[in-house]
Amino acid sequence: MKITCLGTGSPEPHIRRASSGYLVEVGNDKILLDCGGGVVTRLIESGRLPSDITHLFFSHLHSDHMMDYARLVHCAWDEGSKPLLVHGPKPIAKITEKLFGRDGVFAADLKARTELQGSQDVWVARGGTLPRHWPKPLVKQIKPGFSFEGDGWTLSSAAVSHAQPLLECMAFRIEANDKCVVYSGDTAICPEMSTLSQDADLLIHWCYRLSHETKYAFITKMSPSAGEIAEMAQSAGVKSLLLTHIRKHMDLGEHLDLMLKEGRESFNGSIDIAEDLMVINL
């Protein structure tokens, strides 16, 4: 497995970090976990194209985890790729229809691109054929506990504590070639996350708060610090821990050093802080 961090930030605009997105490559499959703002640009910067993505899984539907969904689908369609396989919680099907349906946000654009003579000529000149059909991602709505079997890899999921009951939220575990990567999505420390992380070779876990930031009780409860995440990872037998979803104010050297220091106090494996375009081979 090859993992590329395409977006390691938060909803806050930050030149150093796009919002959430992680590419997992197994054989010929390129699996995208979440697609937040800036992820498509990072994908292109990594040397891939939107049409390379074979599977997209959404952990939840906060905007910073799916803002680039429309761009990914539209770009892949414009490259002439086959429909993207999309899995995510409700209402991803309704969102997709509202983006690309006949009365959707992009209806005027798609009508022009497929019906104007000039646009048709450009499409044919680029190797396309007519009639040009609208983009139609293959969408399946999923719930926690969902599993998927790919070509040489499997994905499993679990409910995690984040934005319920307004959003369904889950974490993912991908196993291939006797290796395992777990992606937390956004979550508090919870038994389901610990169970899903058991003996993982790599755990990619959000870290939205510094340990001394305890003014707001709800944020403190739902956003574990680096030390708390490390303690959970240690108890779960995780081999390597990658902290991510870093906020702009946390991206100072002293704060990053503190996160690593607190993490190493509780975790015996390797620990690092994710950066956009970081690559991990398992």
N, C-alpha and C positions, 0 to 999 in steps of 0.2 A: 504493500500500500504506500501511496505517496500522498501526503497531505500538504496543501498550500493554503495558507491563511490569506484570504482575499480582503477581509474586513475585520478589524480587531477593536473597533471603537464603539461608540454609543450613538444616540441620536444627535449629540452635539456636533456641529460642523468643526472639523479638525483636519488640517492638511496632512497630518501624519497618519491618520487612521480613517478608513472608510467604515461604514456601519457593518453589521454582522454578515459574514459569508465565509464558508470553508469548503474547499474543493478536495474531494477524496477520489483518487484514481486507482482503479483496480482493473488490470487487463485493458480491454478496450472501452470500459465504462468510465465516465467522468461524472461523479455524483456531487451535486452542489447542495450543501446544507445551509439554508437561508440565503437571502438575496437582498441585503439592505442597500441603502444609498451608497453609490460609489463602487459597488462590487463588480459591476460589468467593466468599468474602466480598469480595475485591478486585474480582472480576468484577462483582458487584452494585454495589459502590461506584463502579465506572466507568460505570454506567448501562446495563449489559447484564444479561441474565438467563441462567441455565444453559441454557434452551431455545434461546437464540440460537446456541450453539456448533454448528457443522455438522460439524467434523472435529477429532479429537484424535489427536496423534502423541506417543508417549513416546520420549524419547531413551534412557532406560534405566529400570530399575525399582527404584532406590533409593527409600526411602520419602519423602524430601523432594522427589521428583519425581512422586509419584503418590498421596500420602496423601489428597487430596481427590477422587480418582477416584470413589469410592462416593458421595460427597455430590453431585458433579456429575450423575452418572447418575440418582440418586434424585430430585434436585430437578427436573431436566428432565422426568423421567417424571411427577412430580406436577403439572407444568405442562401435561401432555398433549402433549408434543412427540413427533415421530417419533424412532425409534431413532437414537442417536448413532453415527457412524462412527468407530471406534477402531482405530488402528494402533500396534503396539508389539512389542517383542521377546518371545520366550518368557520366562516362562509367562503372558503377559497373558490368554490365553484361559482358562487354568485358574483364574487369580485372579478373573476375571469370573464364572465358574461358581460359584466358592466364595463369592462375594458375593451373587449374584442367582439362583442355581439353586434347585431345589426343596428341596435340603438345605443351602442356603447360609446365610451369616451373617444375612442379612435375611429368611430364609424366614418366621419367625414374624410379623414386622412386615408383610410383603407379604400373607401369608395373612389377617391381620386387616383390612388396608386394602382388600382385594378381596372378602372374604366376609361381613364383619359388615354387618348391615342399615344401622346408623347410618353406617358408613363409605361404603357404597354410596350412601346418600341424600346425604351431603355431596358425593361425587364428581359425582353427577347434578346437584345444585344448582349446582355450579361449571361446568356445561356439558359434563360427561363423559357417556359412554354405557356401558352394560353389555352383555356382561360386561367387566370391567376386567382387562386382561391385565398380567402382570408385566413389569417393565422387561427389555429384551433388547437390549443394545448390539450393533451389528454389528461384530464383532471380526475383525481380520486380523493374524496374526502375521507380522512382517517381519524381515528381516536387513539388515545394512549393504549398501549398493548398491541398496536398494529405491528406486523412484521412483514418483511419483503425478502424474497430470494432472488438475487441477481445472478449474473454469470460469474460464478466463483466467489461470490460474497453474499452475506446476509445482513439485513438491518432489522433491529428490534427497537422497541420504544417503551417509554414509561411516562406516566403523568408526573409532572414536577410542580412545585408550588411557586406561582408567580403572579398571575393576573386573573385568577379565577374569582367569581364565576363569569366574568365578562369575556375572557378569552380562554380557550383550551390551550394548555401549555404542556409540552413534552420534551424529553431528551432522547437522543438517539445513540445506538451502539452499532457499529459496523465491524464485522469480523470477516477476515479473508487471510488465507495462507497462514493460519495459526497465529495471526496477529489481530489486535483489537484496538479500535479507537472509539472513545465515548465523547460525545458532544453534549454539554449540559443544556444548551439553550440558555434561558434565564431562569434561575431558581434559587430559592432558599435551601438551606440544608434540610434534607428530608430523607426518610427511609428509602423511598423509591429511587432517589438519585444514588444513594449509597449502594443499593442492590445492583442497579444497572452498571455501576462502575467496578464491580468486583473483578480484580485481577487484570484490569485493563492495562495494555501496554502504554497507552497515552490517554489522558483525560484532559480535554479542553474545557475549562470551566470559567464562567463569567465571574468577574471580580469588580464590582461596581462601587465599592466603598473602601476607604482606608479605615484601619482599625479604630482610630480615635474619633471618627465621625459618627457620633452617637446621639446627636441632637434630636433627630426624628425617630421615634420609636418604631414606626412601621418600616421605614427604610432599613433601620438597624436589624430588625427581625428578618426581613425578606432578602437582604443583600449581605451575604457572608463576607467577612474580611479574608485576606490572604491566609492568615493563620487558621481560621476556622475551616476554610476549604482544604488546606493542607492536612489538617487533623482528620477530616473525613476521608481524604484520599489515602492516607496512611492506614486507617482502619479497614479500608476496602481492598488493600493490597495492590493499589495502583503503582505502576513502575515509573511513570514519568508524568509530570503535571505541567500544564501550560495555562497560565492565567491570562484572561482576555476580557473584552468589552470594557476597555480602559477609558475612563473619562478624561476630558481635556486637562482638568486641574490636577489629575493624578500623574500626568506625564512629565513630571519633573524628576530629575535624577535622584534626588533625596527620597522622594516618595516611592519610586520604583525600587530603590535599594531597600527601603523599609519593608515593602511587600515581600521581597525575596528573603530578607532576613527573618521575618516572622514565619514565612512558609517553611524555611529550612529548620526552624526550631521544632516543628511537628512532623516533618516529612523526610524520610530517609532516601527517597528516590531523587531523580533529577527534577529540577523545577526551573521554569523560565517564564518570561513575560512575552506574550505573542506580539509580533510586529507584522504589519501588512507585507505580503509577499514572502514571509518566512516559509521555508519548506522543511518538512519532516518526513523521513523515509522510515517505514517500519518493515 
